[in-house]
């Protein structure tokens, strides 16, 4: 048992709430976000089992994606030494089990509770989550009548082999996955198929729902026994006593309970949504609610009463119909849809690789659509199309603009270009630079004259005056977060939405609400979308490829009600976190682009002139290319199609065959090769942060953990003597010895961002990229010993690579042109000679290593994206909410 004041991460324990088979639950205070939470501390025997913990973490991440008002939210996992805890929403109020101990719950109280439980279970089932342990003790009723269902899916997440201790009413009779021969759930509420140890699906939750509702109405358990076997036998053999239900139980409710509690799973109610609909009908009066035992006299009296009422209604209806005919109201406002295409010869900008800068934006007054379009010559400009005209107009001085966003008065556009945040008046005039930033990916403009924007790279959001100035921090990264992105101001001009990124193995993304006035934030939504906007009292976001709208209360600053679809097949830019191509104004104008997601890339061989001389493998979403020292193999990372993560694959270059190298469900990203090609070091998010692992390059043997801490680490280069590697953590570069204590040592640790570091072939020099000049340039510095540094690139650069003989350094310039610099590092000082371009690449904006070089410097394997084809038109919808007003 934990004492008051015990710290687990940022959480300070206040008091024990309860304990059970799934561990102890404590009330705790989140010192970072200043709120109370519930901590479910897992049993020590469970926390020590790495296999069980890994399975639990995978399940918990899925459960954390659930976002429903009647489901207690899971915020995350936390650990402190041997303690492992699940961080959950703290729900005040008694459990339903405590309510039932006081006697039966009245019918008019039971039905609203049951409806909310059904809502929660239906939502979970629609998101492929089964509760498996639904019972009154896992349902809380708050003082305002709001129901919260607890512990969704944890019975599966905490799965293990059966134990013998006190199983009669344990939260899970055996903590094991739902498979043949395993019993799972609390005895009195489990379905017959669960009691028999058979595979359980969502119909097991339907059964438990029926048991819970019957227990509320009767005040006693439906299936009982003095021992566990007797209770299980009652579940499998006895029929519920429906006669014990109150006499005023509506017939429709009796019928649905019978269907929920059918022992034959094929005859049982097949979807909890059917029960929810019946409950809604009864509550609204649409379903008959007469008692079962009504007398014949009562029935006759009711019949005469109904006939009289029908007669009155008929006469009144005729009168009202005549009145309505002559006093017809104006027709209801309808949604209007039309297509908008870029000017002839121009396409909606799509950066190679789908780097996801927002290509379109609807003005706040709903009268214009701004978009970035690219011409046949590759030149990009910012265009504005007034919706009351047939032509768009380009804005001079907006070459290579990305991510346009509007001022609140619709007079200016903000955008990013040339490493600057700029604004331009749509009525004309030159652009005005507001501040330096490395090609940001999104911005938003408040009514109070502040701009919050996302700098490129891994960072939090920044803010700057709309008049220009020095940017300051707008958000702060929480532990485990790699960046904040895609901000959007709410109508009050003080609060804004943004997305957090925690790495690709994190299921979905988290949308938070923050304020210019405070460092506190509020989780609103977990989704597979990455951009969320506010329009007409709703938040708009993506679910798969469907655009959803969910009501949002701007006073309470919270989501209310259910989300519903408003548009299908929204186009997605998939690099990093997916970005959906849509925008909306506050007054109800919606614009989006339909079509398939941006495609993958092709590993392509080029010679020094830029001539294509071959391809490797099939098109796919490649990243992290690294040729082996002998050039016979290439490592790449590819997404796992069943989850939001990546694995490392190995290509046999001669045969073009691809084999999988890593298999863990967590992310594995870049890999580097040992000088003899026998080993590979890669990073993996198996324990949360990206840690470093080593494995034989032929896939044999076990994987060795090299370095583990709380930071994300990216391997960069292996020294020629095989003794050291360079890796990046945050914006700094470190050296890791591969023998002895393996204690990291800083190599480049400054206030700037450094990365892309590569040992020279002789190990005396390191080529790296740094933004110390305000943009990323390539430098060379001594690895050890005195000496300064030499700038290699002249107009920006990144991703340096050495020729094997050390006479050339290659890099990519900001336009993805492959550059080469003649160098000489044989003496005590370093010399940089002529720098010249080799050829244009279409390496795109995917993360990390986008190309690799053969040992002789004559061939280049480039992650190449196809040339952009004609883009789909933009669909514009006026009054998009009109279709919802039914």
N, C-alpha and C positions, 0 to 999 in steps of 0.2 A: 504493500500500500504506500502511495506517495504522500509526503507531508505537504501541508500548505506552504506555498512559496517555492516549491521545487520548479526549476526552469527546464522546459523541453524546447529547445530552440528559442523562439520569441514568445512562447506561451508559459505563463506563470500559473501554477495549479492553485485553485482556490479551495475546492472541497470535493469530496467523493460524492458522486450522484448515485451510483449503483454498481453492481458487479454481476457477472453471469458467466456462462460458458465461453463467451466471446471476449472476455477480459473485463477490466475495470473501466468505468466511465467517470470522468472528472469534469467539473466545471473549471474552466481556465480562462485567463485574460490574455488576449492578443495584444502585446505591448506595442507592436508596430502599427496596427490598424485601430487600436483602442476600442476593442469590442470583446465580449465574452463568447467563448466557444465551448463545445463539448469535445473532450479528448477521450478517445477509446484506446486505452493502453492495452496492447496485445499481450497475451500470456507469454511468459519468458521462454517456455519450451517452444513456443511457436516462433518467436522472434529470432531464436538462435538457429532455426532451420532455414538455410539459404534458399533451398529449392522452394519451400513453402512461401517464404517471403517474396521471392521473385514472382511466383504465381499470384500471390496476393496483390502485389503492386500492379501487375497487369490488369487484374480484375478491378482494382480500386480506381485506376485511371478511367476505365470505362464507366464506372459508377459516378465518378466526378463529372462526367459529361452530362448527366441528367440535370435538367433545369425546369422545374415545375413547382408551382406554388404549394402543392400539397405533398411535396417530397422534401424531407430534410436534406439540405445540401451537404456534399462532401467537399471540403476546401483543399485537402491535400494530405500528404504523409509527412511525418516529422520524426526525427530520431535524435537521441542524446545518449551516447554510450550504448549500453545494451537495451535501452528502452526504445520501443517502436510504437508510435501512436498514430491513429487516424484522427485528423482534425475535421470536425463536423459542425454544422449549424447547431447552436444551442436553442432548443425548443422548450419554452416554459409551458407549464400546465400539466394536469394529470394525464396519465395514460388511460386508454379506454378500459383496460383491465381494472384500474382503480375506480372508474365510474360504475362498472358492472358490479363490483363488490357491494355497492349500495343498493342493488336491486335492479330490476328491468329498466331499460331506457325507454321512455315513451316513444310511440310510433312517430309522432311529429318531430321528435329530436333525432331518432334513429335514421330516418330517411335522408336528411341533409348530410349527416356524417357518412352514411354509406355511399352517397353520390360522390363525395369528395374522395373517398378511398378508391372508388371505381375509377374516377378521373386519373388519380395518381398511377394506379396499376395499369390502366390502358396506355398512358403515356410511356411508362417503362417498357411495356410489351412492344409498343411500336418502335422503341429504340433497342430492341433485342436484349432486354434485361428482365429476368424473372426474379421475383422476390424470394420465393422458396421457404420463407419463414414468416408468412403473414399471420398475425395473431393480435389480440387486444393489447398485449404488452408492447407491441411495436407500433402502436397508433396513439398519437397524442391529440387532445382537443384543447386548443387555446381558449382563453377567456372570451375572445370575440367570435368563437365558433369555428375558426379556421382549423382544419385538420392537417396534421403532418404525419406522414408515414415514415417510420425510421428503418434503418438497417436494410435498405434495399440491396439485394444481391450479396450481402455479406456472408450468407450461409455458404455460397459457392466460393467467394473470395477466401474464406477461412478454411477451406476444405482440407481434410486429413483423414487418417484412419480412425475407426471408432475407439472410444475409450470406455472404461467400465464405470467411471465415477458419476453417480447421481444423474442418470440419463432420463429419468421419468419426465422432467419438464425443462430440459436443457434447451438453450437457444438453438442448438443444432445437435440432434441425437448422435450424429457422427459428422465431423467436419470433413466431408469428402465431396468430390465433384459428383454431379448428378449423372451417374452411369449405372449400368446394370449391376445389381447386387449390393447397392449402397443405399442405406436409409438416410434421409436428410430432412430436417424440419422438426418442429415440436409435435409430439405424439398426438395431442388432442386436436390439432389443426391440420395434420398432414393428410393428403389425399390417399385413397386406397392403393394407387399404384406406387406412391412413395413408401407406404407402409410395407409393401411387398418387396421393396428394394429395386423396383423397376425404374426405367428412365422417366424423368419428370419433365414436363414442358409447361407452357403458360396455363394450361387447364388445371394444373395443380394449384395455381394462385386463384383460379375461379372457384375451386372447391373451398379453399381456405376463406375466401371472401364470403361464401355462403354460410360457413360455420360461424364466422365472426358476426354477421348480421343476425343469425338466429340467436346467438348468445346475447347480443344486445337486447333483443326483443323479449327473451324469456328470462334473462338474468341468471342463467346457469349453463354450464358446458354441455355441448351437444353429445360428445362422446367422452365417456369417463371409464376409469378402471382403477383398482387399488394398486396395480402394478403396471409397469411398462407393457408387458405382453398382453395384459387384459385390455389396456387402452388401445393398443394396435389391433387387437381382435375386434373390439367394438367398431373401430373405423372400417374394418374390412367386411364385417358381417351385419352389424345392426343398421336399421334404418332410422333416420332422424324422426323425432316426434313433432311433426308439424302441427298436431292438435294443441301443442303447448303454446303456440303463438297467440298473441292477444286477439280477441274477437274482432277488434277494429283494424286488423292488418288488412290492407287492400288486397283484393284477389290477385291483381297483377304482381304484387310483391310475393305472395304465396307461390304463384306459378314460377317466377324466376328463381326463387330459392330452391324449389324442387328440381329445377333444371341444373342449378349450380351444384347440387348435392347428389347427382346421379352417379352411382358407383362405376357404371360403364363409361369410360372416358370418351368413347365415340358418341354416346348419347348425351353427354354433359353439354352445357352451354359452351360454345366453342370460342367465344371472345368476350372478354369482360366489358367491351364497349356495348354489347347488347343489354347487359344489366344496367349500365349507365344510362342508356336511352330510356329504358322503362322507368327508372327512378326519376329522370327528368320529367317524363310524361305524368307520372303520379303527382310529383311536386307541383307541376304547373296546372293540374286538373284535367289534363288531356286524357288520362286513363281513368276508368271507373274505380271508385274507392269505397264501394258499399261493403259493410260487414258480411261475412259468409253466412251468418245465422239470421238473416233478416226474415221476419215472419211474412206469411201470405198477405195479411192485412196491410202490413207496411208496404209490401210490393205493389198492392193494388192502389194504395194511397199515393205512392210515388208515381205510378203510371198515370193517374188522373192529373197529378200536379205537373208532370212533364208535358202531358198533352195540352194543358192550359198554357203553360209557359211557351210551348212551341207555337200555339195559336197567336199569342201576343207578339212573339218575335216575328212571326210571318207578317202580321199587319204592320209592325214597326219597320220591318225590312222593306216592304213595298213603299212605305212612305219615305224612308231614307233613300231608297234607290231613286225615286222620282226627284227628290231634292238634290241628290248628288248629280243627276243627269243635267239639271239646269244650272248647277253651281259647281261645275267641274274645276278642280284645282289645276294649276299649270303642271305640265309633265315633269317627272322626276329628272334631275340632272343625270346625264349619262357620261360614261367614260368615252373619250375620243382617242383613237389610235391612228398613227401614221408613221411612215418610214422617212428617215433623214439619212442621206448619203453624203460622204465627203465630196468635195469638188472632183470633177473628172481628172483622172491621172494621179489622185491622191488616195491614200489609205489610212484608216485609223491606225495610229502608231502602235506597233507591237514590237517591243524590244526583243531581239533574239534571245531565246531561252525563257521568255515570259517573265522578265524581271519585275513586272507588275507595277510600273508607275501608272497612276490613274490616268487614262487617256481622255476622259470626258467629265464634264461637270455642268449641272443645271444651275442657272442663276437663282438666287434666293427669291426673286420676284416671279420666277417661272416663265420669263419672257425670252430667254436665250439659252442656248446650249454651247458651251465652249468645248473644243476637242483639239487634240494634237494629231496632225496628219503628216504622213511622210510621202514625198514625191518620188518619181522614178529615179531621180538622181541621189536618193538617200537623204535629202535634206528634209528636216522636220520643222514645221511652223505651228504656231498656235492660231486657231481659227475660231470665229464666233458666228453662230447662225441664229439670227432672230427668228422666232417661230412664226412671225407674221410676214415673213418674206420667203422667197424661193432660193436665195443665194447666201452662201457663207462668205465672210470676209476674213482675210488673213491679217495678223497683227505684225507690222514690221518690227524687226529687232528681237524676235522671239525664236531665233534659230536654235534647234536642239532643245526646245522647251520640254519639260516633263511635268506631270502631276499638277494641272491647273486647279485652282480653287478661287472662289469668289469672295469679294468683300461683302459685308452684310447689306450694303445699299445697292449692290449689283453694278457699281460703277467701275470697279477695278478687278483685275485678275492677278492672283499671285501664282508664281510658277518657279521652277528650278532650271538653271542652265549655266554651264560653264563654271561649276563650283560655287554658284551664288544663288541666294534666294532673292527674287526680284518681284516687282509689281508693275503693272502697266494699265493705263486707262483705256477702256474699250472704245472710248470716243476718239482716241488718237493720241499720238505723242510717243516719245521714246520710253523704254523700260527704265525703271529706277532700281538700283541695287539696294537691298535692305541689310544684308549681312553675308558673310562667307559661310558656306556649308558645302560639304562634299555631296553634290547631286542628291538631294533629298527625295524621298518617295511619297510624301504626302504632307498636306498642311491644312489648317482651318483658321478662319478669321473671325474674331469675336466682335460684338457690338461695341465693346469698350476700347477697341483699337489695339488688340493684341493678336499676334499670330503664333499659334502653336504648331510646330512642324517636326517632322521625323528626319533627322540627318541619316544619310546612308551609312551602312555599317551597323555594328552591334552597339547600341547605345539607348539611353532613355530619350524622351521627347525634350525639345527645347522650346523656349518662347522668346519673342522679340517684339518690340513695338512696331506697329504697322508703318511708322515714320522712319524706321531703321534704327540700328544701334547694335550693341553687343548682346548676343544671345545668352540666356541663362537657363538653368534647368527648370523644366516644367513638371517632370516626374522623376522618380528614383526607382531604379531597378531593385526588385525584391530578390532574396536568395533564390537561385535557380533560374531566374529570368535572364534571357540573353539580349532582348531588346523590346522596346515599345514602339508601336507603329500605328499608322492610319488614324490620326485624331479627327474628331468631328465635334464642333460646338453645338450644344443644345440652344434653344431659343433665348434662354436667359443671358447668354453671353459670358457666363462665369463657369458653368459646368461643361465638361467635354467627355466624349467617349474615346477610348483607345483600346488597342489590342496588345496583349502580351504574347511573347514567343518564348517557349521553354524548350525548344528542340523538337524534332520531328516525331519522336516516339511518344510525345505528349498527345493524347487523343483529343483532337480538336484544339480550338484556341479559346482564350478567356477574354471577354470584353468587360472592361472596367469603366466606372464612372469616376471622374476626378474633377478637381476644382482649381481655379487659379488662386483661390484664397486659402488653401489648405494642402497639406501633404497626404491627407487621408484619401482613401479610395474605397469604392464599393463594387463588388463583383455583381454584374448584371446577367451575364449569359455565358454559357459554354457552348460552342458551336463548331461546325467544320468550316464556317465562314471566317474571313479575316477582315472584312470591312463592313461596318454598320453605320447607317445614317438615320436621321430622324426626319419624319415627314407626316403631317396631318395626324398628330397624336399617336404615331406608331414608330417603332424601330423596325427598320428593314434590314434583313440579313439573309444569308444563303443557307440552305440545307440541301446538301448534295448539289444539284444544279437548279434547284427550285428557289425562287425568291420568295421569302416569307415576310409577313407583317405581323407584329405582335403589339397590342395596345401598350402605351407607356404613359404613366401619370407624371406630368412634368412638375407637379407640386410636391408629390411624395418622392419623386425621382425613383420610381420602380416600375417594373413590368407588371401588367395586370392581364388576366384573361389568357387565352390560348393563342398560339401563332397559327396563321392560316396562309395558304399559298396565294400569290397574286400574279406570278409569271413563271413560265417554264423554260428550261434549256438556256439558262443564262450562261454566257461565255465566261470561261475562267482562265486566268493566267496562272499556271500551276507552280512556278518556281518558288521555292521556300514555302511559306504559307500561301495557300491559294488566294487569288484576288479576283473578285467577281466584278464584271464590267457593268456597273449601274450607278446611277446618281438620281437624287430626287430633291425637289424644293420643298420648303416648309408648307407652301400653299397647294401642294398636290400634283405637281408635274413630275413624272417619272420618265427616265431615259435609260435604256439598257441595250446591250448588244447580245444577240442570240447566237447560238452555234456551238460547235464542239470546242473543247479546251484546246489551247495551243499545243501543238505536237511536240514530239521529242527531238533529239539531236542525233547526228550520225558521227561516229568516230571516223575521221577522214585523214588520209596521208597526203601531205603536200611536200614538194621540193622547195628550194630556196627562192625560186621565181614565183611561187604561189600556184604552180600547176598541180592539179589533183592527180595523184599517182596511185590511188587505191583507197579502199574503205575497209573498216574492221567491224564485223558483226552487223546486226540489224539496227534500225533506228530505235532509240529508247531514251529515257530521261537520265542521261549520263551526268556524272560529276566526278571530280577528284581523280583525274587521269595521272598515272605514273608508270612509265616504262621501267622494266627491270634493267639492271646494269648491262646484261648481255643483249637486251633488246628483243628477247624471244617471248616475253610475256608482258602484259599490261594489266595493272590493277585499276578498277573503276568502282564507283559506288552507284547503286541502282535502288530505286524505291521498291519496297515489298508491296505487291498489289493488294495484300489483305489488311494493311495497316498504314499508318502515317509514319513510316520509318524507312531507313536505307540499310542495305547490306553491301559488303564488299564482294566483288566477283573478280575472277581471273580469266583473262583472255590468252589463249595460245595464238600468238600473232601470225604464225605461218598457216595454221589451219582455220583460224577464225572461230574457234570453238570457245564457248564461255562456260565456266564452272563456278559454282557458288563457293565462297571462301568462309563467310561468317554466317551463323544461323541463329544467333540470339535474337529475341524479339525487339531488343532495344536498338537504337541507332548505332551503326558503324559507318564512319565517314572516310576521311583520307587515310591512305596507307603509304608508308615509305619502305624502301628495300634496303637490306644490308648490302655492303659493297660486293660480297660474293654471291648475292642473290638467294641465299639459303633461308633468310628470315624476313619477316615483315613486321613492322610496328604500326599499329592502327589505334584509333580511339573508339570508345564505346560508352554508351550511356546506361550501362546495366545497373549501376548503383545511383543513378541520378545525374551527377555531372559527367562530362566526357572524360574518362580516365584512359590511360595508356596501357595497351596490351601488346604482347609479342607472341608470334606463332610461326612455325615452320612454313615456308612459302608453298610447299607441296601439300599443305593442309593436314599433315600428319601430326600426331602428338597432341598435347594439351596446350591451352592458351595460358600464358603467364602474365599476371598483373604486374606492371612495372611501376606505375605511379598513380596514386589515388589521393585526391583531396577535394575541396569544395569548389574548385574552379573547372571550367571547360578548357581542355587542353587539346591542341591540334599538332600532330607531328609534322615536321617540315623537312628535315634533312638529316642524313646519316653520314658521319665523318668517314673519310677514306680508310682510316685505320680500324674502323668498326667499334671504337671505344665510346663514342659520344653521339648524342642526337641533339638537334635543335627542335624546340617546340614553342608554340605560342600559347599564352594564357592571358586573357583580357587583351590589352593592347601592347603587351610586352613579350620579349623573346627570352627564353631560358635555355640553359644547357643541362642535359641530364646524362651523367655517367652511367654506363650500363653494367658496371661492376661495383663491388663494395657496398656502401650504404645507399647508393643511388639517390643522393641528395641534390635536388635541382639548384642551379646557380644562375643568377640573372646575367644575361648578356646585353640586352638592350632594354633598359627600364627607365623611361622618361615620361614626361607629361603628354607626349604625343603617342600616336598609334604606330607601332612597327609590326611587320609581319612578312610573310612570303620569303623567309630567310633560307639561304642555300649555302652550304659549305662549298668552297672552291675544291677542284679535284685534288689539290695538294694539301688541303686542310688549313692553309695559312690565312685565307680571307673568307669573308662572309658577304654575299650580296643580299640586300634586303630592300623592302619598300617602307617608306615613312612619310607621314603627312606633316612633318615639322615646318615645311614651307607654306602650308595652307592647302596643298594638294599632294597627292601621293607621287613621290619620285623614287627612282631606284638609286641606291648608294652601295658602295663597297667599303668595308672597314676591315682592319686586321682582326683575326680571331683572338689572338693573344699578343700581348706586348704593346709597346707604345705606337702611336700613330694616329692620324686623324681619319677622315673619311673622304671619299671621292664620289661626287655625283655623276652618275652614268647617264641617266635620262635627261632630256632637255625640255620637254613639254609635257611632263607627266608620265608616270609608268608604274607598272606593278608586275608581279609574278616573274621575277628574274629566274633564268636557267643558265647554267654553265655548259659550254662545250667541253667534252671530256679532256681535251689537252689544255684547257684553261686559257685559250687565246681569244675567246669570244664570250660575251654575255648577251643573252636574248631577253626580251621583255615585251609586254603588251602596253601600247600607249592608251590614252583615255578613249580613243575611237576603235579600240580592239585591233589596231594595226600591229603586226609583228615586227619588232625592231631588233637590230643587231648592233652591238658596240664592240669594236676591236679593243682588247685590253692586254696589258702586260703586267703580270704580278710576280715575275721571277726575281726581281731585285728587292731591295729593302723598302722601296716605295712602290705604289701602284700607279699605273699609267692608263689613262683612258684615251683612245684614239678616235677614229671616225665613227660617228653614229649614223646609221642610215636605215630606211625602211626596207623590209623584205616584201611583204604582201599584206593585203587586207584580209582579215579573218572574219568569220561570223561566229566568234566564240561565245557571243551573248554575255549575259550577266549572271550566269549561275555561279554559285559560291566556289571558292577555293581553286584548285588546280584545273585550268581549262585547256592546257596543252602540255606536251612533253616532247623532248628533243632526243634524236638518236645520238649515239656516242660521237659520231664524226661531224655532227652539226649540219648534216645535209638533208635530213628528213624530219618532218614535224607531224606528230599525231595531234590533231586539233578536234576538240569537241564542237562540231560545226552544226549550226542551226540552218534550216532551209530558208531560202529567200522568201520574203513575205508575199503571199498571194493577195488577191483582191479581198478586202475585208468586208464582213457582213454589214449591212446598213444598221443604223441606230433606230430602235423602236422608241417612239415618244408616246406617252400616255398622258392625256389631260384628264384631271379629275379621277386619278387612279382609285380613290376610295369609293367612287360611285357604285361600283359593282359589289361593294360590301354592305350597302344599305338595303337590306332586305327585310 
